[in-house]
Amino acid sequence: MTSTAFEGARPLPPTTSRVGVFSDVDETLIRVKSMFRFLEFYLKQRGEPAATYQRLIAELQKSAQRGVSRSEINRGYYRLLGGESARRLSAAGHAWFIAERHESPDGLYVSEVEDALAGHRRLGHELVLVSGSFFACLDPIASDVGAGAVLCTRPVVRRGELTGEVLAPMIGPAKGRAVRLTGLLGGFDLARSSAYGDHISDLAMLQQVGRPVVVGEHPELLAQARRAGWGRLITGAAGR
């Protein structure tokens, strides 16, 4: 499966009866922040000391503390991968996913969301993952859960290597635009479609569908859900 950002995505075959379920990934479908867990795994696999990961993450954390936007922090993450082989990152992503599945004590997936999305698929709804993460992390997850498409941050690749730049961070309002455009190009009935998100940065995505569901306890998002009468999915501490 190839992850695509919405800017360059090929239109999906149009039909008037498609119903989608759009899901955020990190801390919605899975329990962890995939980009950071993957980076730690990748650096260790490459033989880097643990201090390398801590130094790189500390720089991003300092940016967040200074009030740098989530979109710019997302760009900053991919600058760390400049010069890396796309093929090597993809292979490492599959290895990371297998390790995460086996080593996570509570399971990788948020079980309530995993079950909800499986229920949608049984009804014939088409699963689309929407995330600021990228192909190395998302492709194995999408394959495992049966997602038909992935809308994500897309690193620029030249001659097989990441340049460190991205087309557009799939963060905040970009998620809403991606879902809206996917609905138009793919013939999805967004009024009948669902979306799942856990953070206020998922708000624009949730607003595009007729059946938004708030996952977890984010106070701003819960307040919006109460005002708009949206669905809510309460998740437990124990996983699979």
C-alpha positions as CSV (number, residue, x, y, z in Angstrom):
1,M,0.0,0.0,0.0
2,T,1.3,3.5,-0.8
3,S,0.5,6.4,1.5
4,T,-0.5,9.6,-0.2
5,A,-1.0,13.2,0.8
6,F,-4.1,14.7,-0.6
7,E,-2.4,17.3,-2.8
8,G,-1.1,14.7,-5.3
9,A,-3.5,11.8,-4.7
10,R,-5.1,10.1,-7.6
11,P,-8.9,10.4,-7.5
12,L,-10.7,7.4,-6.2
13,P,-13.3,5.9,-8.5
14,P,-16.5,8.0,-8.1
15,T,-19.7,6.4,-6.9
16,T,-22.7,7.9,-5.2
17,S,-23.0,5.3,-2.5
18,R,-19.6,5.3,-0.8
19,V,-19.6,5.7,3.0
20,G,-16.3,6.4,4.6
21,V,-14.9,6.2,8.1
22,F,-11.9,8.6,8.6
23,S,-9.7,7.9,11.6
24,D,-6.8,9.7,13.2
25,V,-4.0,7.3,14.1
26,D,-1.7,8.4,17.0
27,E,-3.5,8.1,20.3
28,T,-6.8,7.4,18.5
29,L,-6.4,4.1,16.7
30,I,-3.0,3.3,18.3
31,R,-1.8,4.0,21.9
32,V,1.5,5.7,20.9
33,K,2.9,8.5,18.9
34,S,4.1,6.6,15.9
35,M,6.6,9.1,14.6
36,F,8.6,9.2,17.9
37,R,8.4,5.5,18.7
38,F,9.5,4.8,15.1
39,L,12.4,7.3,15.3
40,E,13.7,5.7,18.5
41,F,13.4,2.3,17.0
42,Y,15.1,3.4,13.7
43,L,18.0,5.1,15.4
44,K,18.6,2.1,17.6
45,Q,18.5,-0.2,14.6
46,R,21.0,2.0,12.9
47,G,23.4,1.7,15.9
48,E,22.9,5.1,17.4
49,P,23.2,5.6,21.2
50,A,20.1,6.3,23.1
51,A,21.4,9.8,23.7
52,T,20.9,10.6,20.0
53,Y,17.2,10.1,20.2
54,Q,16.9,12.1,23.4
55,R,18.8,15.0,21.9
56,L,16.7,15.1,18.8
57,I,13.4,14.9,20.6
58,A,14.5,17.5,23.2
59,E,15.0,20.0,20.3
60,L,11.4,19.4,19.1
61,Q,10.1,19.7,22.7
62,K,11.8,23.0,23.1
63,S,10.1,24.2,19.9
64,A,6.8,23.2,21.3
65,Q,7.5,25.0,24.6
66,R,8.3,28.2,22.6
67,G,4.9,28.0,21.0
68,V,5.9,26.8,17.6
69,S,2.9,25.5,15.8
70,R,2.2,21.8,15.5
71,S,2.6,22.1,11.7
72,E,6.1,23.5,12.0
73,I,7.1,20.9,14.6
74,N,5.8,18.3,12.1
75,R,8.1,19.8,9.5
76,G,11.0,19.8,12.0
77,Y,10.6,16.1,12.5
78,Y,11.0,15.3,8.9
79,R,14.1,17.5,8.6
80,L,15.7,15.0,11.0
81,L,15.2,12.3,8.3
82,G,16.8,14.3,5.5
83,G,19.2,12.0,3.5
84,E,17.6,8.8,4.7
85,S,16.7,6.1,2.2
86,A,13.0,5.8,1.6
87,R,13.3,2.1,1.0
88,R,15.3,1.6,4.3
89,L,12.7,3.6,6.2
90,S,9.9,1.6,4.8
91,A,11.6,-1.7,5.7
92,A,12.3,-0.3,9.2
93,G,8.7,0.7,9.5
94,H,7.5,-2.8,9.0
95,A,10.0,-4.1,11.5
96,W,9.0,-1.4,14.0
97,F,5.3,-2.4,13.6
98,I,6.0,-6.0,14.3
99,A,8.1,-5.2,17.3
100,E,5.5,-2.8,18.6
101,R,2.8,-5.3,18.3
102,H,4.7,-7.9,20.2
103,E,6.3,-5.7,22.9
104,S,3.6,-3.3,23.9
105,P,2.2,-4.6,27.2
106,D,-1.2,-3.1,26.6
107,G,-1.3,-3.8,22.9
108,L,-0.7,-1.4,20.1
109,Y,-4.3,-0.6,19.3
110,V,-6.9,1.2,21.4
111,S,-9.2,-1.7,21.5
112,E,-12.5,0.3,21.6
113,V,-11.5,2.2,18.4
114,E,-10.2,-0.9,16.7
115,D,-13.5,-2.7,17.4
116,A,-15.5,0.4,16.2
117,L,-13.6,0.6,12.9
118,A,-14.0,-3.1,12.4
119,G,-17.7,-2.7,12.8
120,H,-17.8,0.0,10.2
121,R,-15.9,-2.2,7.8
122,R,-18.5,-5.0,8.3
123,L,-21.1,-2.5,7.3
124,G,-19.2,-1.9,4.1
125,H,-17.8,1.5,5.1
126,E,-14.4,2.3,3.6
127,L,-11.6,3.0,6.1
128,V,-9.3,6.0,5.5
129,L,-6.5,6.8,7.9
130,V,-5.7,10.5,8.4
131,S,-2.4,11.4,10.1
132,G,0.6,13.7,10.4
133,S,2.8,10.6,10.5
134,F,4.3,9.1,7.3
135,F,4.5,6.0,5.1
136,A,7.1,4.1,7.2
137,C,4.8,4.1,10.2
138,L,1.4,4.1,8.5
139,D,1.7,1.6,5.7
140,P,1.9,-1.5,8.0
141,I,-0.9,-0.2,10.2
142,A,-3.1,0.5,7.2
143,S,-2.5,-3.0,5.8
144,D,-3.2,-4.6,9.2
145,V,-6.6,-2.8,9.8
146,G,-7.7,-2.9,6.1
147,A,-7.6,0.8,5.3
148,G,-8.2,1.5,1.7
149,A,-6.4,4.9,1.7
150,V,-4.0,6.9,3.9
151,L,-4.0,10.7,4.0
152,C,-0.7,11.7,5.6
153,T,2.3,14.0,5.7
154,R,4.3,13.2,2.5
155,P,8.0,13.6,2.7
156,V,9.7,14.8,-0.5
157,V,11.8,12.0,-2.0
158,R,14.6,12.6,-4.6
159,R,16.7,9.8,-6.0
160,G,15.4,7.5,-3.3
161,E,16.2,9.7,-0.4
162,L,14.2,12.0,1.8
163,T,15.1,15.6,1.3
164,G,13.9,16.7,4.8
165,E,11.1,18.7,3.3
166,V,7.4,17.7,3.1
167,L,4.6,18.7,0.7
168,A,2.3,19.8,3.5
169,P,2.0,18.7,7.1
170,M,-1.3,16.7,7.6
171,I,-2.1,18.7,10.8
172,G,-5.1,20.6,11.9
173,P,-7.0,22.3,9.1
174,A,-5.1,20.3,6.5
175,K,-6.9,17.2,7.8
176,G,-10.3,18.8,7.1
177,R,-9.2,19.9,3.6
178,A,-8.0,16.4,2.9
179,V,-11.2,14.7,4.0
180,R,-13.3,17.2,2.1
181,L,-11.3,16.7,-1.1
182,T,-11.3,13.0,-0.7
183,G,-15.1,13.1,-0.4
184,L,-15.4,15.2,-3.6
185,L,-12.9,13.2,-5.7
186,G,-13.9,9.8,-4.4
187,G,-17.6,10.2,-4.3
188,F,-18.0,9.7,-0.6
189,D,-21.2,10.8,1.0
190,L,-19.6,12.7,3.9
191,A,-23.0,13.4,5.5
192,R,-23.3,9.6,6.1
193,S,-19.6,9.1,6.9
194,S,-17.9,9.0,10.3
195,A,-14.7,10.2,11.7
196,Y,-12.7,9.5,14.9
197,G,-10.2,11.8,16.6
198,D,-8.8,12.4,20.0
199,H,-7.3,15.9,19.9
200,I,-8.4,19.4,19.1
201,S,-6.2,19.3,16.0
202,D,-8.7,16.7,14.7
203,L,-11.5,19.2,14.9
204,A,-11.4,20.3,11.2
205,M,-11.6,16.6,10.1
206,L,-14.5,15.8,12.5
207,Q,-16.4,18.8,11.2
208,Q,-16.4,17.4,7.6
209,V,-18.6,14.4,8.3
210,G,-22.1,13.8,9.5
211,R,-21.1,11.3,12.3
212,P,-18.1,12.6,14.2
213,V,-16.9,10.7,17.2
214,V,-14.6,12.1,19.9
215,V,-12.2,9.5,21.4
216,G,-10.8,10.0,24.9
217,E,-10.7,13.0,27.2
218,H,-9.4,16.1,25.5
219,P,-11.3,18.9,27.2
220,E,-11.6,21.3,24.2
221,L,-12.8,18.5,21.9
222,L,-15.2,17.2,24.5
223,A,-16.7,20.6,24.9
224,Q,-17.2,20.9,21.2
225,A,-18.8,17.4,21.1
226,R,-21.3,18.4,23.8
227,R,-22.2,21.6,22.0
228,A,-22.7,19.9,18.6
229,G,-24.2,16.6,19.9
230,W,-21.3,14.5,18.5
231,G,-20.7,10.9,19.5
232,R,-18.1,10.0,22.1
233,L,-16.1,6.8,22.6
234,I,-14.8,6.2,26.1
235,T,-11.6,4.2,26.1
236,G,-10.3,2.1,29.0
237,A,-6.7,1.8,30.3
238,A,-6.4,-1.9,29.4
239,G,-5.8,-2.9,25.9
240,R,-5.5,-6.1,24.0
